[in-house]
Amino acid sequence: MASILIVEDETAINELIKRNLQLVGHHCVSVYNGKAAVDELGRHAYDLVILDIMLPELDGFEVFKQQSETPTIFLTARSSLSDRIKGFSMGADDYLTKPFEMLELLARVEAVLRRTQKTNSCFESGDVLVDFNSRQVFYKGVPVECTPKEFELLEVLVNNRNIALSRDKLLELAWGYDYEGDSRTIDVHIQKLRKKLGWEDMIKTVYKLGYRLEVKG
């Protein structure tokens, strides 16, 4: 679980991001203007900031200049090349333009956290331990042999836990945008993961859609 500060002045977007990040297990705090963001970052340490650029009182670039030691994803409607170059040249970790797909934001969040949090590179639930750095999986302390695609599918499920994903979305995230095969290959890989990890009750089938990894707590 990571501690994430969301700085976004549009209440609906802020709450949507917060709700989805909480679903996958993160602790989130929301603020709605640049000054509040600087104050909050001065009081508390965060693992990641999701930072809009066009903010009241202080814009996102100014907030970042004052607190650039915290990993940051810029989230903004400003899609010009000059804005993106400015954000990255200042040291931002990623940049996502509105409108965006929530699953893409979640994937980018997990990617930044993996790069910046070496101590939080594992996922553990019950008898299963997944080490994303070494790409190893353990069941009751015993190594589990997973194919590269099984591991990538497992990583997608873990990073989007408690979220229902269609077969097509799972293919897109685990196989890549250019995959042109049968989406039912997901069913085969899911069955193998269920058997190998004892997750028959955790990887839920979502009727007429796909699958959801259900993690409590």
N, C-alpha and C positions, 0 to 999 in steps of 0.2 A: 504494500500500500504506500502510495506517495502522497505528500501534502502539496496541493496545487492551489495557487491563487488565480482566480479568473477576474480579469479587468476588462469589462465590457459594459458600455452605457446603455445598450438596448436590453431592457429587462428580460424580454422573452428569450432572446438568444443566450443571455447569461444563465438563466435558469435551465434552459435546455442542455447546455454544456455541462452544468453542474450535476443535473440529474443523471445524465449518461455516464459521467466519470464516477459518480458515486455507485452506480450499478455495477461497475467493474472493480469496485473495491477501494477507490481513492478517497481521501479526505479533502474536501474543497471548501474554500472561502471565497465569497463574491464581493467585489467592490465595483463602483459604477463611475468613478472619475479618476483622473490622474493623481490628484493630490492625495486622495484616500489610498491609492495604491502605494505611493511613496511612504506614507505614514505606516501602512500595514507591513510593508517590507522592512521598515525600520524597527518594528516591534517584534516580528516573528520571522523565523527562517522557513523558506519553502523549497521544495525540490524542483518546482517548475512554475513558471508564470505563463498564462495564456493572456496575451496583451493586445488589445485593440489599439490602433494608431490614432484614430479620430475620436478623442476623448475630451470631455469638459475639463477646464482648469489647466491641466497639463496634457500635452499630447503623448502618445505612446513612446515616441522617440526620446522625448525628454525624460519620461519615467525610466526608460531603459538606461539612459546615460547615468542616472543617479543610482541605479541598482543593477548594473550589468553583470554582477557576479552570479546572479541566479539564472539558471537555464531558462530560456524564453522562446516561446512560439508567438510570432506576430500573427494576429488574426484581424483582417481588415478588408474593407470594400475597395481599398486603393490597390489596383492591380497593375499600375504602370511599372515598367522595367526599372525606372529610376528609384522608385520606392523600394522595390525588392532589393536592388543593389545596395541602397542605403542601409536597409535593415541588416543584410548579411555582412556588410562592411563594418557595421558597428559591433558585430559579434553575436547576432541572434542565431539560435540553433535551427529554426525553421520558420517558414512564412506561408500562410494559407489564406487565400482570398475568399471572400463571400460572393455568392452563396456557396456553401460547402456541404459535403455529405458527412454526416456525423461519424460514420465508420472510418472515413479517411482521417478525420481529426483524431479519433481514438488510436488509430494505427500510428500516426505521427507522434502522438503523446508517448506511446509505449516505446517507439524508436528512440526518441530523445532521452527518455528515462533510462533505457538500456545503455546508451552511450555515456550518460553522466552519473549513473548510480551503480557502480560496480558491485556494491554490497547488496543490492536489491535485485540481483539478476536471477533469482530462483523463485519458483512457485511451488507451494506445498499445500496439499489437500489430502487429509486422511493418510493413506499408505503410499501416496504418490509424491515424488519430488522431481521437479523439472529444473534443470540447470541450463539456462539459455546461453550462457557464455561458452560452456563446453559442449552444448547440444547433447547432453546426456539425460536419460530418464531412469528413475529408480522406482521399483515397486517393492515395498517392504524391505528396503535396503539393498535389493538385488538389481543390478543393471538390466534394463529392458532394451532389447534390440528393436530400434525403430528405423524404417527406411527414411531417406531424406524427405519425401513427400508426407509421410506420416508425421514426422516431427514438425514440418511447416504447418500442416493442418492443425496439429495439437497447439502450436504457438498461436495461431489465429483464434482458436477456441478459447484459450486462456486469456488472451488479450482482450477478447470481447465477451468474457464470461457474463452469464445472466442476460445476454442479448440474443434474440432469435435471429439466425442468419439463414438466408436462402441458400440452396445448393449453388446457384449461379454466383452469389456473393462469396461463398467459400472458395469456389474455383478461382474467382478473380483475385482474392487475397492470398491464396496459398499456391496457385498454379501460375498466376499472372494473367494480364489482360489479353494476351494473344492465344490463350488455350482454346482450341476448337473441338475438343473431344466431347464425349457424352457426360453430362452432369451427374449421371448415376454412378460414376466412378467414386464420387464422394461417399455414397452408401457403403461401398466395399471398404474404403479406408476407415470410415467411422466404426464399422463392425470390428475391424482389426484393433483399433484403439480401445474400444470397449472391452474386448477380450483381454488384451495385454495389460491394461491398467485396472481391471476390475471396475470399470466405470459404466456398467450396464444401467445403473440408476441415475448417474450424473449427466451423461450425454443424452439429453431428452430429444425425442423426435417431435418436431413441430408439424402438425398435420397440414398437408398440402403446401409446405414451405421448405423446411430443412431441419436444422438442429440448433440446440442451445445447450451450452455447458452450464449446469446449475451448480453454483457454489454458494453455500450459506455462510453468513457471518462476514 
